């Protein structure tokens, strides 16, 4: 996979804080999910004639 879009240590901290353990490949999967959300938000902004992605694009 390419560059991670999430900070692995912060993800691990959040998972531990919820009382769970984290698999080693979880940050990669989470990063892929984030990349998908970002891509969809960008597509929505462009479909609305904007170059600026806004919170409502999520």
FENVENSUL-V213941 format. One line per field, one symbol per residue. ss: DSSP state (h for helix, s for strand, l for the rest). Layout:
ss=???
This chain:
ss=lllllllhhhhhhhhhhllllllllhhhhhhhhhhhhhhhhhhhhhhlllllllhhhl
